[in-house]
Amino acid sequence: MIQYLFMDVKKILIVDDSKVVRLKVRQILESDKECRFIIHCCENGEQALSYLYEHSDLPDIIILDRDMPKMTGDEYIRRLKSNENWCSIPVLFLTVQGEKSEVVRGLAELGADDYLAKPFDDGEMLARVKVLVRIKRAEDQSRALNKELKKANQFIRKTFGRYLSDEVVDTILESPEGLSLGGDKRVVSIMMADLRGFTALSEQLPAESVVGIVNIYLEIMTEIILKYQGTIDEFIGDAILAIFGAPTQRDDDAQRAVACALEMQMAMEEVNKRNREAGYPEVAMGIGINTGLVVVGNIGSHKRSKYGVVGRNVNLTSRIESYTVGGQILISESTVKACDANLRIDSQLEVTPKGVKAPITLVEVGGIAGKFNIFLPEKKPLELIELENSLAIKFTILAEKNVSDDLYDGKLVKLLTSVAEIEADIAVEKLSNLKIILFEPAGKEVTSDLYAKVTEVLSPSRFRVAFTSMAPVVKGFLERAILS
């Protein structure tokens, strides 16, 4: 107990109507040997509000269930953020909603700082709590240092400084209406970037490695987005939501979004170089871009607000991004038209996203000419190596990130490290997401967590996939299979 005198004490409030969940979160936090946590638990929002009223020593973070009786998590956070004494407490939402667009909407409107889907991984829970506490402490110090600044400039810098370039911030400071809440409708280009298969990969890594990979990735990508005068609306774990055309609208918003996405993909080489140097696995990113009408503006209250974007086209951007594989940029037809530039189009595909009545065409872009003149290496037809001894697999088809109970037999007949040709007794649709169990020739299981997306259907019984998540041990096994 004496050692705690020299440790930084972090105060945690857990709000969940499930005793099992409260106990699990407590056990996760108390298992950490580096930090000391003082934990208080409430079983509903009303109890949690009473706790805040009765205690002047406020928590460093609130872990909040979104679905509770008496008072929902949404209502609780609205009450929390409307109180000037509590509004700076970071909130980690626990939710069963796996819909990325819904999470984006919830975070933008309610002011939560992060989310974690149930059932959650112990290491990921601990890592996210530590990161949010660290951010909270840093923000507290920043507020203390900035008390001498003028109130108006302080508010603007706090709201926009982490998300916009200096040029955009200066423009807002010169505008008297920059402080007002509310929004306006305008056409913008929306970008969503995401590390493919990172959730599955993070479950196999220590918490510090997960945070390390995300920090390397976000540091590099943030610099590129600001370089192209994009506005970072939200970080959601390993996902980035950025807008081009707000708060300052320009004629080349769509072109800058595409050029930015191309440079981001090129920068993944540097991301993975740093990952290798740190002993982390390599990662790949998919990017979706859509252009359309949205509502943008300061969302929140006079005590706490953020610059955000909401609307149907935000959800559509998330859908577009979900169709990508690593290294790919997919853009909507509206973005192609808005670019009005010489794009290098590598392929096209027709999809019908959830919530969209008619099929839409997505374009895979590989470069943009003109003043940006940025091009990814041209893709060459892949010549897969036919395996002398095919590898047996079993696979399930994922629907909305939920694993089906149906298990199908198949085999890998051709292979490259990141691409495979599969033969199976069932017809699989293009763009389907698969979870694969891979076996050695002797029948021993190699892994049950190999994820892939169907990129091409060759016949009713044969299709190609791109692997979206692969542990290093699986990568080594497949490389040896190619050479054997």
DAFEN-V230048 format. One record per backbone hydrogen bond with DSSP energy under -0.5 kcal/mol. NH is the residue of the N-H (numbers start at 1). CO is the residue of the C=O. Records with the same first field share a line. If there is no record, write none. Layout:
NH=CO ; CO
This chain:
4=1
5=2
6=3
7=4
9=7
10=36
12=38
13=61
14=12 ; 40
15=13 ; 63
16=14 ; 42
19=17
22=18
23=19
24=20
25=21
26=22
27=23
28=24
29=25
30=26
31=27
32=29
36=8
37=35
38=10
39=37
40=12
42=14
45=71
48=44
49=45
50=46
51=47
52=48
53=49
54=50
55=51
58=56
60=11
61=11
62=90
63=13
64=62 ; 92
65=15
66=94
68=66
71=69
73=66
74=66
76=72
77=73
78=74
79=75
80=76
81=77
82=78
83=80
84=82
86=83
87=83
89=86
90=60
92=62
93=91 ; 114
94=64
95=93 ; 116
98=96
100=98
103=99
104=100
105=101
106=102
107=103
108=104
109=105
110=106
111=107
113=91
114=91
116=93
118=95
125=121
126=122
127=123
128=124
129=125
130=126
131=127
132=128
133=129
134=130
135=131
136=132
137=133
138=134
139=135
140=136
141=137
142=138
143=139
144=140
145=141
146=142
147=144
149=146
154=150
155=151
156=152
157=153
158=154
159=155
160=156
161=156 ; 157
163=160
164=160
169=165
170=166
171=167
172=168
173=169
174=170
175=172
176=174
178=175
179=176
180=177
182=298
184=296
186=294
188=186 ; 292
189=244
190=188 ; 290
191=242
192=288
193=240
194=286
196=194 ; 284
198=195
201=197
202=198
203=199
204=201
205=202
209=206
210=206
211=207
212=208
213=209
214=210
215=211
216=212
217=213
218=214
219=215
220=216
221=217
222=218
223=219
224=220
225=221
226=222
227=223
228=224
229=226
230=225
231=243
232=163 ; 230
233=231 ; 241
234=241
236=239
238=236
239=236
240=193
241=234
242=191 ; 240
243=231
244=189
245=243
249=247
253=250
256=252
257=253
258=254
259=255
260=256
261=257
262=258
263=259
264=260
265=261
266=262
267=263
268=264 ; 265
269=266
270=267
271=267
272=268
273=269
274=270
275=271
276=272
277=273
278=274
279=276
280=275
286=194
287=328
288=192
289=330
290=190
292=188
294=186
295=310
296=184 ; 294
297=308
298=182
299=297 ; 306
301=304
306=299
308=297 ; 306
310=295
313=293
314=311
315=311
316=312
317=313
318=314
319=315
320=316
321=317
322=318
323=319 ; 320
324=321
327=285
328=325
330=287
331=363
332=289
333=361
336=332
337=333
338=334
339=335
340=336
343=341
344=367
345=343
346=344 ; 364
347=364
349=362
351=360
356=353
360=351
362=349 ; 360
363=331
364=347
365=329 ; 363
366=344
367=344
368=374
369=342
372=369
373=369
374=368
376=366
384=382
385=415
386=384
387=413
390=388
391=412
392=390
393=410
394=437
395=408
396=435
398=396 ; 433
399=402
402=399
404=397
408=395
410=393
411=423
412=391
413=411 ; 421
414=421
415=385
416=419
420=465
421=414
422=463
423=411
424=461
425=409
431=454
432=429
433=398
434=452
435=396
436=450
437=394
438=436 ; 447
439=392
440=444
443=440
446=438
447=438
450=436
451=449 ; 469
452=434
453=466
454=432
455=453 ; 464
456=464
458=456 ; 462
459=462
462=459
463=422
464=456
465=420
466=453
467=418
468=451
469=451
474=471
475=471
476=472
477=473
478=474
479=475
480=476
481=477
482=478
483=479
484=480
